[in-house]
Amino acid sequence: MTDNPGTPRPRFAIIDIARGIAIIAMAAYHLCWDLSYFRFIAADVGYDPAWVLIARSILAVFLFLVGVGLVLGHGKAIRWRSFWKRWVFVVAGALAITVATWIVFPQSFVYFGVLHAIALFSLMGLAFVRTPLWLAIGVAAVVIALPFFYSDALFNEKAWSWLGFWQVPPPTNDLVPVFPGLGVVLLGVIATRLVLASWAPRIAAIAPTGRLPRLLAILGRWSLLIYLLHQPLLLGLVYPASLVFQPQIAMRSADFLRSCQSTCEAGGTAPGLCTTYCQCGLEGVETNDLWSAIETGIVTAREQALLDAQNRQCSAVIYPELNAPQ
């Protein structure tokens, strides 16, 4: 299979629109992640199960569309020049993300994120654009299913975690492992081959009109460049805003109350009494400037005495009998 520049490659508007929607969803998720990281919002976007599900759903769509693009671009003949040009661009972007996150987040830098995965999966997926469908289906099934049945502590290490068989997720802001990620790309390959075999003219004829579809299609055509640029632009807005508004100061009070309420209720105290107790505790922390002790866990003798006195005072608020004369 070689380049065939004389044959025009059809463009499917519906696929560009799907890419446009996906890149908007990805940018929206990253905006929420940034707002959460800098404490503008209370949601723990990186770990909350609902947010994790959203992130994985968006990622799955992205990887599926990588498989779609491989078939549309190279299903009849591999256009090597075009492939390598785009591949080098993706690799350069992946390396840039690794370097940037190493500087900004050295403990959780991105060493095998979305772009790293797209670069590798594009190479691997290219082998399946013209193989027998049964082979692509079989490999996809194994790649997706295997992580559910096999794991090993060896893959907790960064050096091997990109394969996907870890028992404890490694500390990184973005990790897209081969298993099951490659399998999702192959699902895109399989689905596109099946659809094109029967409905290619119908799919090509779908051309939504209007400003919104056109805008989405444009975003879809430039989705890779947008992916590279959107997070630096978002951080360039959110980080300076965090320095000006200092949302972490307001958010730490909410975090304190939430944690205190949970601990208090777990000890068997009624929710209403816990609310009163925790509000009293928050006032004491702010009055005595004990935030450093609360947040770091490093407590001086003076701070410990203040905390003990505060605990007795707040306990007496909800249990007046503690103040009764003996």
N, C-alpha and C positions, 0 to 999 in steps of 0.2 A: 504494500500500500504506500503510495507516494503522493506528493502534491499534485493537484490537477487544477491549476489556476484558471483554466478556460471554462470550467463549470461553475456558474454562479451559485453561491450557497444561499438557500432560502432563509429568510428571517421571519421568525414567528413572534408576532406582536404580543401574544398572550404570555409567552415565556419572558419577554422583557418586562412586562407588567408584573409578573410574579416575582422577578428579581427585584423590581422597584419596591414592591410591598415588603419583601424580605429585608432589604437594606434599611427601610424606614423602621421596621420592627427592631432590627439589630441596634440602630442608633438610639431608638427610644429606650431600649433595655439598658444600653451603656450610659445614657443620661441618668436613668434611675440609679444605676450602680454608682455613678459619680456622686449623685446627691446623697446617697446612703453613706458612702465612704467619708464624705466631708460633713455628715451629720445634718444635712438639710431636711432629711426625712427619717422617720424612726425605723422604717422597714429595713431588715437585714437582707439586702438584695442578694448578697453572695451566698447565703446559707439557708434562708427561709425556704422550706420545701416548695411552696407555691411559686416563688421566684425561680428556683432551680428548675422546676418543670417548664416554666416559660422560656428560660434560657436554652434548655435542651430542645424544646420544640422549634425555636427559631434556628438553632444550629442544625437540626435535622433537615429543615427546609433548605438551608444553604447547601448542605452536603448533597441532598437529593438533586438540587439544581446544578451542582457540579457535574453529576452523572448525566443529566439532561444535556448540558452544554457539550460534553464530550461526544455524545452521539450526533447532535446537530452539527457540530463543527468538523467531526472526523469519521462519521459513520460510513461514508462512501469511499473516502480516501483520506488518509492522515495528512493533514496540511502541516508538515513539519516546521516550516519557517514560521508560520503563525503560532504554532504550539510553543516552540522554544522562545519566541519573543514574549509571549504572555507568561510563560513559566519563569523566565528570568526575572520578569517584573514582580511576580508573586514571591519568589525567593528573596529578592532584594527587600521587599516589604516585610517579609517575615524576619529577616535579619535586623531590619531597622526597629521592629517592635521588640525583639529580644534585647537589643542594646538600650533602647529607651526605657523599658521596664526594669532592666538591670540597674539603671541609674536611679529611677524613681522608686521602685519597689524591690530592693535587692533580695529581700527574704522570700518574695513570691513572684519573681520575674517570669515572663512567659518564654518558655524554651521549646514548647511544641503546641502552639495555639492554632487558631483557625487557618491562618495563612500557611503555616508550616504543614498542616494537614492537607490543605488543598494542593500544595506543591507535590507532596508525596502521593496523595490519592489520585491526582491527575495522571501521574506517570503509571501508577499501578492500574488505574481504571481504564487507561487507553488500551490495555491488552484485551479488554472484554467488549469493545465496541463492535467486533465482528466475529467473535467466537460463537460456538453453538450456545443458544440461549440456556439450555439445560446446565451448561457448565457455569455460566454467570449466576444462575439461580442457586446452584449448589454451593458455590463459593460464598455468595452473599449470606445464605442461611447459616453456614458454619461460622463466618466472621461475626455475625450478629449474635448468634446463640452461645458461642464458646465462653465469653466472659461471665455468663450466668452459671456456668458449671465448673469453671476453673479459676483459681486465683492463687497467688503465692506472695509471701512477704518480700521476696526478691524484687518484685515489681513496685514496691513502695519507694524504691530508690529512684532518683531523677533519671539516672542512666538508662533505666529499663521501663519507667512508668509510661512512656509514650506508647508502649504496646497495649496497655489497658488492663492488665491482669492484677492490679494492685489490690491489697486488702484494706489499706488505709490511704485515702487520696493524698497525694503529695501536695505540699504548699505551693500553689501557683495560681495566678489570677486567671489563667486560661489554659486548659489542657484538652486536646481533642485526640484521643488515642486511636490507633489503627483498628483495634477491636473495641467497639463495633463500628467506628466511623467509616472505614472503607466499605463495610457492608451497606450503609445507607447510600453512599455514592453508587454502588452497584445496583441498588434498587432503582435509582434514577436512570441508570443505563438500561436496565431491563424494561422499565415502564416505557421509556421513550422508544425503544426498539419495537415494542409491541404496538404502541399507538401509531407510530409512523408506518408500520406495515399495513395498517388498515385505514387510517383516518388522516394521513398527512395532508391531503388537499383540504379537508374540512378544517383542520387546525390552522393551516396557513391562511384560510379565508376569514378567520376570526380577526377582525380589525376594529376594536372599539373606538368610537369617536368621542370627542370632547376634550376639554383641557386636562382633566384629572387623568384619564388613561394615557394621554400623550406625555404628561409630566412623569407618570410612573414608568412609562416605557423608556424615557430619557434617563431616569435614575437607574433603571435596570441595565441599560447599556454601559453606564459608567459606575456600576456597583462596586467593582474592585477598587477603583480610585477613591470612591466615597468611603469605602471601608478603611482604607489607609489613612484618610485625612480626618474622618469625623471625630475620632476619640481625642486626638491632640487639640482639635478646635473646641470640643466640649470641655476638656480639662483646662484649656486656656481661658474659658469663661467661668467655670465653677470654682476653680482654685482661688483666683483673685477675689471672687465674691465671698469665699469662706474667710479670707483674711479681713475683709471689710465687715461682714455681718457676724462673724464668729458663731455660727449656729451650734457648734459643739457645746458652748456654754449653756444655751437654753436646753439643748437636748440632754445634757447630762442630768438635769433635774428630773426629766421624764424617765430616763433610764434608772435613776436611783429609786424613784417611786415604784416603777414597775418591778424591779428586783426585790425591793423591800416587801411589796405587797405579796409577791409570790412566796417568798421565804416565810413571811408571817402566817399566811394562810396554810402553808404546808405544816406549820407547827400546831395547827388546830384552832387558831384564833378566828373569830368570826370576821368576815370580810369588812364589815363596817368599822369594827374596832381597829382592824389592820390599817384601813385608810387613814383613820385619825392618828394612829401611832406613827405611820410613815410620814405623814405631813409634818408632825412634830419633829421627827428625826431630820427631815430635810431643812426645816428652819434652824435646827441646831447646827447642822453641817455648814450652812451658809453664814450663820452668825459667828461661829468660831473658826471659820475658814479652814475646814477640814477636808476640802476636796482632794488635796494631794494625798492624804492618808487613805481616803476612800478609793481613789483611782489606782494608786500604786501598790497599796498594801504595806507600805513602809511607814510604820507608826512609831513616833517618839513616845517617851514616857508621859510627857505633858499631853500629847494628843490622845493617848490611851485613857488617861484620867478624864479628859473632856468627853470622850466617847462613852465611858462607863457612866459618868454623871448624866449625860444626855439620855442614855438608855433607861436609867432609873427614873428620870423625870418623865419621859414619854410613856413608860410603863404605868406610872402613877396617874397619867392623864386618862388612860383607858380602864385602869383598875384603881379607883380612888381609895379602896380599902388599904392599898399599900402605904398610903399616907396617914392612915389612922394611927393614933398614939398607941403604943404597946402597953 
